[in-house]
Amino acid sequence: MVSVSRRHFLAAASAASFTSMTSLGRAAEANDEIRVVVIGVNSIGSTHLNGFPKIPGVKVVGACDADSAVLGKRAGEFDKKFGYKLKTYEDLRRVFDDADVDAVVVGMPNHWHGLATVWGCQAGKDVYTEKPCSHNIWEAGQMAKAADKYDRIVQVGIQRRSFTHLRDFFSEVQQGALGKVKNVKGLYLSRRESIGNPTSPPKPLATVNHNLWCGPGSTKLERAKYHYDWHWFWEYGNAELGNNGPHILDLCRWAIGAEEFPTAVSSVGGRYVWHDNGQTPNTHLLRYEYAKAPITFEIRDLPTATGKRDTCDYMGLSYGIVIEGTEGTYLGFDTGKVLDPDGKVVREITGNTGTDGGRQLHRENFVKAVRSRQTSDLNCPVATGHLSTALCHLGNISHRTGQAVSLASLPERIQDQPLMTDAATRMTDHLAANGVDVATAAVELGRTLMIDPKTETFPGDEAANRLLRREYRAPFVVPEQV
Ligand SMILES: NC(=O)c1ccc[n+]([C@@H]2O[C@H](COP(=O)([O-])OP(=O)(O)OC[C@H]3O[C@@H](n4cnc5c(N)ncnc54)[C@H](O)[C@@H]3O)[C@@H](O)[C@H]2O)c1
Protein backbone atom coordinates (compact mmCIF):
# COMPACT_ATOMS: atom_id res chain seq x y z
CA MET A 1 0.00 0.00 0.00
CA VAL A 2 1.41 3.38 -1.02
CA SER A 3 0.71 6.07 1.57
CA VAL A 4 -2.40 8.15 0.96
CA SER A 5 -0.40 11.33 1.22
CA ARG A 6 2.21 10.41 -1.37
CA ARG A 7 -0.22 8.80 -3.81
CA HIS A 8 -2.63 11.72 -3.64
CA PHE A 9 0.19 14.20 -4.11
CA LEU A 10 1.35 12.43 -7.29
CA ALA A 11 -2.17 12.13 -8.63
CA ALA A 12 -2.93 15.76 -7.87
CA ALA A 13 0.23 16.82 -9.70
CA SER A 14 -0.74 14.85 -12.82
CA ALA A 15 -4.41 15.88 -12.64
CA ALA A 16 -3.29 19.50 -12.68
CA SER A 17 -2.67 19.21 -16.42
CA PHE A 18 -6.34 18.37 -17.13
CA THR A 19 -8.67 21.15 -18.09
CA SER A 20 -11.64 19.06 -19.18
CA MET A 21 -14.29 18.11 -16.66
CA THR A 22 -15.87 14.78 -15.94
CA SER A 23 -19.10 14.31 -17.87
CA LEU A 24 -20.93 13.66 -14.60
CA GLY A 25 -21.03 17.21 -13.34
CA ARG A 26 -21.76 20.63 -14.69
CA ALA A 27 -18.43 22.32 -15.31
CA ALA A 28 -18.09 25.53 -13.27
CA GLU A 29 -16.25 27.67 -15.82
CA ALA A 30 -14.22 30.63 -14.63
CA ASN A 31 -17.12 33.10 -14.78
CA ASP A 32 -20.00 30.74 -14.09
CA GLU A 33 -22.13 30.92 -11.01
CA ILE A 34 -21.16 28.17 -8.57
CA ARG A 35 -24.24 26.56 -7.04
CA VAL A 36 -23.74 25.21 -3.56
CA VAL A 37 -25.78 23.01 -1.20
CA VAL A 38 -24.85 22.73 2.47
CA ILE A 39 -25.46 19.27 3.97
CA GLY A 40 -25.83 19.26 7.78
CA VAL A 41 -26.88 22.75 8.84
CA ASN A 42 -27.23 22.73 12.61
CA SER A 43 -24.14 24.47 13.89
CA ILE A 44 -21.12 24.77 11.62
CA GLY A 45 -23.32 24.22 8.57
CA SER A 46 -25.25 27.33 9.46
CA THR A 47 -22.04 29.41 9.32
CA HIS A 48 -21.45 28.00 5.82
CA LEU A 49 -24.99 28.95 4.79
CA ASN A 50 -24.17 32.50 5.83
CA GLY A 51 -20.59 32.60 4.52
CA PHE A 52 -20.76 31.17 1.01
CA PRO A 53 -23.33 33.69 -0.33
CA LYS A 54 -20.87 36.49 0.45
CA ILE A 55 -18.43 35.20 -2.15
CA PRO A 56 -18.97 36.81 -5.58
CA GLY A 57 -20.28 34.34 -8.15
CA VAL A 58 -21.42 31.80 -5.55
CA LYS A 59 -25.09 31.03 -4.98
CA VAL A 60 -26.24 28.83 -2.12
CA VAL A 61 -29.18 27.01 -3.69
CA GLY A 62 -30.09 24.43 -1.09
CA ALA A 63 -29.78 22.95 2.37
CA CYS A 64 -30.01 19.35 3.48
CA ASP A 65 -30.50 17.93 6.95
CA ALA A 66 -31.74 14.66 8.44
CA ASP A 67 -33.47 16.72 11.16
CA SER A 68 -36.52 18.46 9.66
CA ALA A 69 -36.67 20.92 12.57
CA VAL A 70 -33.10 22.07 11.99
CA LEU A 71 -33.67 22.20 8.23
CA GLY A 72 -36.85 24.25 8.52
CA LYS A 73 -35.24 26.68 10.96
CA ARG A 74 -32.14 27.27 8.83
CA ALA A 75 -34.12 27.57 5.59
CA GLY A 76 -36.38 30.15 7.24
CA GLU A 77 -33.44 32.17 8.55
CA PHE A 78 -31.80 32.06 5.13
CA ASP A 79 -34.92 33.32 3.37
CA LYS A 80 -35.22 36.19 5.84
CA LYS A 81 -31.58 37.19 5.44
CA PHE A 82 -30.98 36.65 1.73
CA GLY A 83 -34.52 37.06 0.37
CA TYR A 84 -35.03 33.79 -1.48
CA LYS A 85 -36.06 30.23 -0.70
CA LEU A 86 -33.58 27.38 -0.55
CA LYS A 87 -34.38 24.01 -2.03
CA THR A 88 -34.51 21.60 0.92
CA TYR A 89 -33.51 17.94 1.01
CA GLU A 90 -33.85 15.32 3.76
CA ASP A 91 -31.72 12.68 2.01
CA LEU A 92 -28.22 13.74 0.89
CA ARG A 93 -28.39 11.24 -2.00
CA ARG A 94 -30.98 13.49 -3.61
CA VAL A 95 -28.50 16.38 -3.48
CA PHE A 96 -25.99 14.27 -5.38
CA ASP A 97 -28.69 13.35 -7.93
CA ASP A 98 -29.39 17.02 -8.57
CA ALA A 99 -27.65 18.11 -11.77
CA ASP A 100 -28.13 21.78 -10.83
CA VAL A 101 -25.68 21.51 -7.94
CA ASP A 102 -21.97 22.15 -8.51
CA ALA A 103 -20.52 21.87 -5.01
CA VAL A 104 -21.53 20.58 -1.60
CA VAL A 105 -20.41 21.54 1.88
CA VAL A 106 -20.36 18.68 4.39
CA GLY A 107 -21.33 19.95 7.84
CA MET A 108 -22.46 16.56 9.10
CA PRO A 109 -20.89 14.62 11.96
CA ASN A 110 -17.51 12.92 11.47
CA HIS A 111 -18.85 9.46 10.59
CA TRP A 112 -20.37 10.93 7.42
CA HIS A 113 -17.38 12.90 6.06
CA GLY A 114 -15.76 10.04 4.13
CA LEU A 115 -18.86 8.59 2.49
CA ALA A 116 -20.42 11.96 1.63
CA THR A 117 -17.16 13.07 0.02
CA VAL A 118 -16.84 9.88 -2.04
CA TRP A 119 -20.49 10.07 -3.13
CA GLY A 120 -20.08 13.75 -3.92
CA CYS A 121 -17.03 13.11 -6.13
CA GLN A 122 -18.76 10.20 -7.87
CA ALA A 123 -21.68 12.51 -8.64
CA GLY A 124 -19.34 15.13 -10.11
CA LYS A 125 -19.62 17.65 -7.27
CA ASP A 126 -16.76 19.55 -5.69
CA VAL A 127 -16.70 19.12 -1.93
CA TYR A 128 -15.79 21.26 1.06
CA THR A 129 -15.82 18.80 3.94
CA GLU A 130 -15.46 19.71 7.57
CA LYS A 131 -12.67 18.51 9.81
CA PRO A 132 -11.73 15.88 10.80
CA CYS A 133 -10.97 14.86 7.23
CA SER A 134 -12.28 11.36 7.88
CA HIS A 135 -13.66 9.11 10.60
CA ASN A 136 -10.82 6.62 10.08
CA ILE A 137 -7.52 6.46 8.23
CA TRP A 138 -8.58 4.04 5.49
CA GLU A 139 -11.51 6.12 4.29
CA ALA A 140 -9.30 9.17 3.81
CA GLY A 141 -7.51 7.11 1.15
CA GLN A 142 -10.85 6.45 -0.55
CA MET A 143 -11.64 10.17 -0.44
CA ALA A 144 -8.31 10.98 -2.07
CA LYS A 145 -8.84 8.33 -4.75
CA ALA A 146 -12.34 9.62 -5.49
CA ALA A 147 -11.11 13.21 -5.78
CA ASP A 148 -8.40 12.10 -8.22
CA LYS A 149 -10.54 9.73 -10.26
CA TYR A 150 -13.40 12.18 -10.81
CA ASP A 151 -11.11 15.22 -11.05
CA ARG A 152 -12.91 16.95 -8.19
CA ILE A 153 -11.81 19.76 -5.90
CA VAL A 154 -11.99 18.65 -2.25
CA GLN A 155 -11.11 21.04 0.55
CA VAL A 156 -10.92 19.95 4.22
CA GLY A 157 -12.19 22.50 6.77
CA ILE A 158 -8.97 23.07 8.71
CA GLN A 159 -9.27 26.78 8.12
CA ARG A 160 -6.02 28.09 9.63
CA ARG A 161 -4.31 26.66 6.56
CA SER A 162 -5.58 29.80 4.84
CA PHE A 163 -3.61 32.10 7.18
CA THR A 164 -0.64 33.30 5.13
CA HIS A 165 1.06 34.81 8.22
CA LEU A 166 1.29 31.33 9.76
CA ARG A 167 2.51 29.80 6.51
CA ASP A 168 5.27 32.43 6.28
CA PHE A 169 6.25 32.18 9.94
CA PHE A 170 6.35 28.36 9.95
CA SER A 171 8.55 28.48 6.88
CA GLU A 172 10.93 30.74 8.85
CA VAL A 173 10.81 28.31 11.78
CA GLN A 174 11.85 25.52 9.45
CA GLN A 175 14.78 27.68 8.34
CA GLY A 176 15.92 28.19 11.95
CA ALA A 177 14.10 31.33 13.16
CA LEU A 178 13.87 29.76 16.66
CA GLY A 179 17.18 27.90 16.40
CA LYS A 180 16.83 24.13 16.42
CA VAL A 181 13.28 23.11 17.32
CA LYS A 182 13.45 20.91 20.42
CA ASN A 183 9.75 20.03 20.58
CA VAL A 184 6.27 21.27 19.73
CA LYS A 185 3.46 21.15 22.27
CA GLY A 186 -0.18 21.27 21.27
CA LEU A 187 -2.68 22.46 23.88
CA TYR A 188 -6.43 22.14 24.09
CA LEU A 189 -7.26 23.01 27.69
CA SER A 190 -10.98 23.50 27.74
CA ARG A 191 -13.94 22.95 30.03
CA ARG A 192 -16.91 20.75 29.30
CA GLU A 193 -19.52 18.98 31.37
CA SER A 194 -21.00 15.56 31.96
CA ILE A 195 -23.40 14.43 29.24
CA GLY A 196 -25.42 12.42 31.77
CA ASN A 197 -26.10 8.78 32.09
CA PRO A 198 -29.57 7.92 30.77
CA THR A 199 -30.85 4.86 32.61
CA SER A 200 -33.48 3.94 30.01
CA PRO A 201 -32.48 4.01 26.30
CA PRO A 202 -33.17 7.50 24.90
CA LYS A 203 -35.46 7.89 21.89
CA PRO A 204 -34.31 9.75 18.74
CA LEU A 205 -35.80 13.21 18.28
CA ALA A 206 -39.17 12.96 16.57
CA THR A 207 -37.96 15.33 13.85
CA VAL A 208 -34.90 13.25 12.90
CA ASN A 209 -34.60 10.54 10.28
CA HIS A 210 -32.49 8.44 12.63
CA ASN A 211 -31.50 5.85 10.00
CA LEU A 212 -30.08 8.58 7.76
CA TRP A 213 -28.42 10.40 10.66
CA CYS A 214 -26.64 7.20 11.79
CA GLY A 215 -25.62 6.32 8.23
CA PRO A 216 -22.47 4.17 8.45
CA GLY A 217 -22.71 3.99 12.26
CA SER A 218 -24.81 2.02 14.75
CA THR A 219 -28.46 2.98 15.30
CA LYS A 220 -28.21 2.30 19.04
CA LEU A 221 -28.78 5.60 20.83
CA GLU A 222 -26.89 6.12 24.10
CA ARG A 223 -26.87 9.89 24.57
CA ALA A 224 -29.57 12.15 25.97
CA LYS A 225 -28.69 15.16 23.79
CA TYR A 226 -29.04 14.15 20.17
CA HIS A 227 -26.87 16.73 18.40
CA TYR A 228 -23.22 17.49 19.15
CA ASP A 229 -22.75 14.92 21.96
CA TRP A 230 -22.09 12.20 19.32
CA HIS A 231 -18.46 13.45 19.47
CA TRP A 232 -17.99 11.31 22.60
CA PHE A 233 -19.04 7.98 21.00
CA TRP A 234 -16.63 6.07 18.77
CA GLU A 235 -19.32 5.07 16.25
CA TYR A 236 -19.74 8.69 15.15
CA GLY A 237 -17.06 10.86 16.72
CA ASN A 238 -13.34 10.74 17.38
CA ALA A 239 -13.10 12.13 20.95
CA GLU A 240 -11.81 15.61 21.77
CA LEU A 241 -8.63 14.50 20.02
CA GLY A 242 -10.55 14.18 16.73
CA ASN A 243 -12.73 17.19 17.50
CA ASN A 244 -10.26 20.00 18.21
CA GLY A 245 -7.13 17.95 17.54
CA PRO A 246 -7.26 18.41 13.76
CA HIS A 247 -6.84 22.17 14.22
CA ILE A 248 -4.11 22.04 16.86
CA LEU A 249 -2.12 19.06 15.58
CA ASP A 250 -2.25 20.55 12.11
CA LEU A 251 -0.43 23.62 13.46
CA CYS A 252 2.09 21.38 15.27
CA ARG A 253 3.11 19.43 12.20
CA TRP A 254 2.84 22.44 9.87
CA ALA A 255 5.28 24.34 12.11
CA ILE A 256 8.04 21.76 11.63
CA GLY A 257 7.14 20.73 8.08
CA ALA A 258 6.28 17.14 9.00
CA GLU A 259 4.78 15.94 5.72
CA GLU A 260 4.27 12.30 6.59
CA PHE A 261 3.08 10.04 9.40
CA PRO A 262 5.19 9.97 12.58
CA THR A 263 7.26 6.84 13.27
CA ALA A 264 5.56 6.17 16.63
CA VAL A 265 2.65 7.30 18.78
CA SER A 266 1.91 6.87 22.47
CA SER A 267 -0.87 8.08 24.75
CA VAL A 268 -2.19 8.31 28.29
CA GLY A 269 -5.72 9.29 29.25
CA GLY A 270 -9.14 8.63 30.68
CA ARG A 271 -12.62 9.98 31.31
CA TYR A 272 -12.79 11.35 34.83
CA VAL A 273 -15.22 13.00 37.25
CA TRP A 274 -18.32 13.00 35.07
CA HIS A 275 -19.58 9.40 35.61
CA ASP A 276 -21.57 9.63 32.39
CA ASN A 277 -21.90 7.22 29.50
CA GLY A 278 -19.62 9.05 27.06
CA GLN A 279 -16.94 6.69 25.78
CA THR A 280 -14.02 8.96 24.97
CA PRO A 281 -11.32 10.48 27.22
CA ASN A 282 -11.76 13.95 28.70
CA THR A 283 -8.10 13.99 29.72
CA HIS A 284 -5.56 12.88 27.14
CA LEU A 285 -1.82 13.15 26.53
CA LEU A 286 -0.29 12.20 23.23
CA ARG A 287 3.23 11.95 21.91
CA TYR A 288 4.25 11.64 18.25
CA GLU A 289 7.77 10.79 17.12
CA TYR A 290 9.18 12.78 14.23
CA ALA A 291 12.87 13.00 13.29
CA LYS A 292 12.45 16.80 13.02
CA ALA A 293 11.12 17.20 16.58
CA PRO A 294 8.68 15.33 18.84
CA ILE A 295 5.11 16.60 19.09
CA THR A 296 3.12 16.29 22.30
CA PHE A 297 -0.53 17.22 22.77
CA GLU A 298 -2.32 17.89 26.06
CA ILE A 299 -6.10 17.75 26.18
CA ARG A 300 -8.16 18.58 29.24
CA ASP A 301 -11.91 19.09 29.39
CA LEU A 302 -12.12 19.70 33.17
CA PRO A 303 -11.82 23.12 34.85
CA THR A 304 -8.78 24.13 36.90
CA ALA A 305 -10.42 22.70 40.05
CA THR A 306 -13.70 21.33 41.37
CA GLY A 307 -16.45 23.93 41.29
CA LYS A 308 -14.54 26.33 39.01
CA ARG A 309 -15.74 27.39 35.57
CA ASP A 310 -12.37 28.36 34.10
CA THR A 311 -9.80 26.54 31.96
CA CYS A 312 -6.18 25.57 32.56
CA ASP A 313 -3.31 27.16 30.70
CA TYR A 314 0.33 26.47 29.94
CA MET A 315 2.55 29.57 29.74
CA GLY A 316 -0.67 31.60 29.54
CA LEU A 317 -2.04 29.62 26.58
CA SER A 318 -5.14 27.41 26.72
CA TYR A 319 -5.54 26.63 23.01
CA GLY A 320 -2.73 26.55 20.51
CA ILE A 321 0.87 25.51 20.21
CA VAL A 322 4.21 26.15 21.86
CA ILE A 323 7.29 25.66 19.70
CA GLU A 324 10.39 25.36 21.84
CA GLY A 325 13.60 26.19 19.99
CA THR A 326 17.19 26.53 21.16
CA GLU A 327 17.04 30.29 20.45
CA GLY A 328 13.44 31.17 21.15
CA THR A 329 9.93 30.01 21.88
CA TYR A 330 6.73 30.62 19.91
CA LEU A 331 3.32 30.64 21.54
CA GLY A 332 0.19 31.04 19.48
CA PHE A 333 -3.02 29.94 17.85
CA ASP A 334 -4.53 32.24 15.19
CA THR A 335 -1.74 34.71 15.89
CA GLY A 336 1.21 34.46 18.27
CA LYS A 337 4.39 35.81 19.76
CA VAL A 338 8.04 34.89 19.91
CA LEU A 339 9.90 34.95 23.22
CA ASP A 340 13.68 35.13 23.53
CA PRO A 341 15.48 32.66 25.84
CA ASP A 342 14.88 35.11 28.75
CA GLY A 343 11.13 34.98 28.16
CA LYS A 344 10.93 38.51 26.70
CA VAL A 345 8.50 39.05 23.82
CA VAL A 346 10.62 39.95 20.80
CA ARG A 347 8.14 39.58 17.97
CA GLU A 348 4.40 39.45 17.28
CA ILE A 349 3.15 37.12 14.56
CA THR A 350 -0.08 38.55 13.17
CA GLY A 351 -1.91 38.78 9.88
CA ASN A 352 -5.29 38.58 8.20
CA THR A 353 -7.54 36.07 9.96
CA GLY A 354 -10.59 37.18 7.96
CA THR A 355 -14.01 36.62 9.47
CA ASP A 356 -15.75 33.65 11.08
CA GLY A 357 -12.58 32.37 12.74
CA GLY A 358 -10.74 32.11 9.42
CA ARG A 359 -13.44 30.08 7.72
CA GLN A 360 -14.36 32.80 5.22
CA LEU A 361 -10.78 32.94 3.86
CA HIS A 362 -10.87 29.15 3.61
CA ARG A 363 -14.19 29.18 1.73
CA GLU A 364 -12.79 31.77 -0.66
CA ASN A 365 -9.76 29.56 -1.22
CA PHE A 366 -12.07 26.61 -2.04
CA VAL A 367 -14.00 28.70 -4.56
CA LYS A 368 -10.77 29.86 -6.19
CA ALA A 369 -9.75 26.22 -6.73
CA VAL A 370 -13.23 25.28 -7.97
CA ARG A 371 -12.75 27.92 -10.65
CA SER A 372 -9.14 27.11 -11.53
CA ARG A 373 -9.70 23.32 -11.34
CA GLN A 374 -6.28 23.08 -9.70
CA THR A 375 -6.05 21.01 -6.51
CA SER A 376 -2.68 22.70 -6.04
CA ASP A 377 -4.59 25.98 -5.40
CA LEU A 378 -6.21 24.49 -2.30
CA ASN A 379 -4.79 25.37 1.11
CA CYS A 380 -6.09 22.13 2.64
CA PRO A 381 -6.62 19.34 0.08
CA VAL A 382 -7.34 15.79 1.28
CA ALA A 383 -3.61 14.96 1.43
CA THR A 384 -3.04 17.79 3.96
CA GLY A 385 -6.23 17.28 5.96
CA HIS A 386 -5.56 13.55 6.04
CA LEU A 387 -2.07 13.89 7.57
CA SER A 388 -3.30 16.16 10.36
CA THR A 389 -6.44 14.10 10.99
CA ALA A 390 -4.39 10.89 10.98
CA LEU A 391 -2.49 12.15 14.03
CA CYS A 392 -5.84 12.14 15.88
CA HIS A 393 -6.73 8.65 14.66
CA LEU A 394 -3.27 7.30 15.56
CA GLY A 395 -3.59 8.68 19.09
CA ASN A 396 -7.05 7.17 19.48
CA ILE A 397 -5.79 3.79 18.23
CA SER A 398 -2.99 3.90 20.82
CA HIS A 399 -5.61 4.69 23.49
CA ARG A 400 -8.07 2.01 22.38
CA THR A 401 -5.47 -0.75 22.25
CA GLY A 402 -4.02 0.20 25.64
CA GLN A 403 -4.65 -1.09 29.14
CA ALA A 404 -5.80 0.37 32.44
CA VAL A 405 -2.99 0.83 34.95
CA SER A 406 -2.83 2.64 38.26
CA LEU A 407 -2.28 6.38 37.90
CA ALA A 408 0.27 6.22 40.71
CA SER A 409 2.43 3.85 38.62
CA LEU A 410 2.46 6.15 35.60
CA PRO A 411 5.72 8.08 36.22
CA GLU A 412 7.67 4.84 36.36
CA ARG A 413 5.97 3.39 33.30
CA ILE A 414 6.69 6.39 31.06
CA GLN A 415 10.04 7.43 32.49
CA ASP A 416 11.75 6.89 29.11
CA GLN A 417 9.62 9.69 27.58
CA PRO A 418 10.69 12.96 29.27
CA LEU A 419 8.10 15.25 27.65
CA MET A 420 5.31 12.86 28.57
CA THR A 421 6.54 12.65 32.16
CA ASP A 422 6.27 16.44 32.56
CA ALA A 423 2.83 16.50 30.98
CA ALA A 424 1.69 13.53 33.09
CA THR A 425 2.70 15.40 36.25
CA ARG A 426 0.59 18.37 35.15
CA MET A 427 -2.25 15.99 34.30
CA THR A 428 -2.12 14.22 37.66
CA ASP A 429 -2.04 17.51 39.61
CA HIS A 430 -5.00 18.70 37.55
CA LEU A 431 -7.00 15.53 38.25
CA ALA A 432 -6.22 15.84 41.97
CA ALA A 433 -7.53 19.44 41.90
CA ASN A 434 -10.72 18.06 40.36
CA GLY A 435 -11.24 15.66 43.23
CA VAL A 436 -9.79 12.50 41.68
CA ASP A 437 -8.09 10.28 44.25
CA VAL A 438 -4.82 9.95 42.36
CA ALA A 439 -3.49 7.32 44.76
CA THR A 440 -6.18 4.82 43.77
CA ALA A 441 -7.42 6.00 40.34
CA ALA A 442 -6.68 4.17 37.11
CA VAL A 443 -5.50 5.62 33.80
CA GLU A 444 -5.57 4.13 30.31
CA LEU A 445 -1.97 3.67 29.23
CA GLY A 446 -2.09 3.60 25.45
CA ARG A 447 0.25 1.28 23.67
CA THR A 448 3.33 2.80 22.06
CA LEU A 449 2.68 1.91 18.44
CA MET A 450 5.40 1.79 15.81
CA ILE A 451 4.31 3.18 12.43
CA ASP A 452 5.64 2.76 8.90
CA PRO A 453 5.11 6.20 7.35
CA LYS A 454 5.49 4.75 3.84
CA THR A 455 2.52 2.40 4.16
CA GLU A 456 0.68 4.37 6.88
CA THR A 457 0.19 1.15 8.85
CA PHE A 458 1.47 -0.50 12.05
CA PRO A 459 3.85 -3.24 10.87
CA GLY A 460 2.89 -6.66 12.27
CA ASP A 461 0.34 -5.20 14.69
CA GLU A 462 -2.99 -6.76 13.84
CA ALA A 463 -4.98 -5.20 16.69
CA ALA A 464 -3.87 -1.68 15.78
CA ASN A 465 -4.20 -2.23 12.01
CA ARG A 466 -7.79 -3.37 12.51
CA LEU A 467 -8.64 0.11 13.81
CA LEU A 468 -7.37 1.78 10.63
CA ARG A 469 -10.90 1.31 9.31
CA ARG A 470 -14.44 0.59 10.54
CA GLU A 471 -17.41 -1.65 9.86
CA TYR A 472 -19.93 0.24 7.70
CA ARG A 473 -23.67 -0.29 8.13
CA ALA A 474 -25.19 -1.14 4.73
CA PRO A 475 -26.12 0.59 2.51
CA PHE A 476 -23.93 3.37 3.92
CA VAL A 477 -20.64 1.78 2.91
CA VAL A 478 -17.53 3.56 1.65
CA PRO A 479 -16.79 1.46 -1.45
CA GLU A 480 -13.54 -0.48 -1.93
CA GLN A 481 -13.49 0.74 -5.54
CA VAL A 482 -14.45 4.37 -5.75
N1 LIG B 1 -13.91 23.86 11.07
C1 LIG B 1 -14.37 24.15 12.26
O1 LIG B 1 -13.89 25.07 12.92
C2 LIG B 1 -15.52 23.36 12.83
C3 LIG B 1 -16.24 23.88 13.92
C4 LIG B 1 -17.31 23.13 14.43
C5 LIG B 1 -17.62 21.90 13.87
N2 LIG B 1 -16.87 21.41 12.84
C6 LIG B 1 -17.18 20.07 12.27
O2 LIG B 1 -18.43 20.15 11.61
C7 LIG B 1 -19.15 18.93 11.75
C8 LIG B 1 -20.54 19.24 12.32
O3 LIG B 1 -20.40 19.79 13.61
P1 LIG B 1 -21.63 20.48 14.36
O4 LIG B 1 -21.09 21.02 15.62
O5 LIG B 1 -22.32 21.40 13.41
O6 LIG B 1 -22.54 19.19 14.66
P2 LIG B 1 -24.10 19.12 14.99
O7 LIG B 1 -24.35 17.79 15.56
O8 LIG B 1 -24.53 20.32 15.75
O9 LIG B 1 -24.79 19.23 13.53
C9 LIG B 1 -24.70 18.23 12.56
C10 LIG B 1 -25.91 18.31 11.65
O10 LIG B 1 -25.77 17.30 10.63
C11 LIG B 1 -27.05 16.72 10.44
N3 LIG B 1 -26.92 15.40 9.83
C12 LIG B 1 -26.48 14.26 10.39
N4 LIG B 1 -26.58 13.25 9.52
C13 LIG B 1 -27.10 13.76 8.39
C14 LIG B 1 -27.43 13.22 7.13
N5 LIG B 1 -27.28 11.92 6.85
N6 LIG B 1 -27.93 14.04 6.18
C15 LIG B 1 -28.10 15.37 6.45
N7 LIG B 1 -27.82 15.93 7.63
C16 LIG B 1 -27.32 15.14 8.59
C17 LIG B 1 -27.64 16.67 11.82
O11 LIG B 1 -29.03 16.47 11.81
C18 LIG B 1 -27.24 18.03 12.37
O12 LIG B 1 -28.19 19.01 12.05
C19 LIG B 1 -18.31 18.05 12.66
O13 LIG B 1 -17.63 17.09 11.89
C20 LIG B 1 -17.35 19.00 13.32
O14 LIG B 1 -16.12 18.38 13.64
C21 LIG B 1 -15.86 22.13 12.29
The ligand as an ORCA input file, in Angstrom:
! r2SCAN-3c Opt
* xyz 0 1
  N     -13.911     23.857     11.073
  C     -14.374     24.152     12.256
  O     -13.893     25.072     12.924
  C     -15.516     23.361     12.827
  C     -16.238     23.880     13.916
  C     -17.310     23.135     14.426
  C     -17.619     21.898     13.871
  N     -16.867     21.413     12.837
  C     -17.184     20.073     12.269
  O     -18.431     20.151     11.607
  C     -19.155     18.932     11.746
  C     -20.540     19.237     12.316
  O     -20.398     19.786     13.610
  P     -21.629     20.481     14.360
  O     -21.092     21.016     15.622
  O     -22.318     21.399     13.414
  O     -22.539     19.186     14.660
  P     -24.102     19.118     14.985
  O     -24.350     17.791     15.564
  O     -24.530     20.320     15.747
  O     -24.786     19.232     13.533
  C     -24.697     18.228     12.564
  C     -25.905     18.314     11.645
  O     -25.771     17.304     10.635
  C     -27.052     16.725     10.441
  N     -26.921     15.403      9.835
  C     -26.484     14.255     10.391
  N     -26.577     13.247      9.517
  C     -27.096     13.764      8.388
  C     -27.430     13.217      7.133
  N     -27.276     11.925      6.846
  N     -27.931     14.045      6.178
  C     -28.102     15.365      6.445
  N     -27.816     15.930      7.634
  C     -27.319     15.144      8.586
  C     -27.641     16.675     11.821
  O     -29.026     16.465     11.813
  C     -27.240     18.031     12.367
  O     -28.186     19.009     12.048
  C     -18.309     18.046     12.660
  O     -17.628     17.092     11.892
  C     -17.349     18.998     13.323
  O     -16.116     18.381     13.635
  C     -15.856     22.131     12.289
*
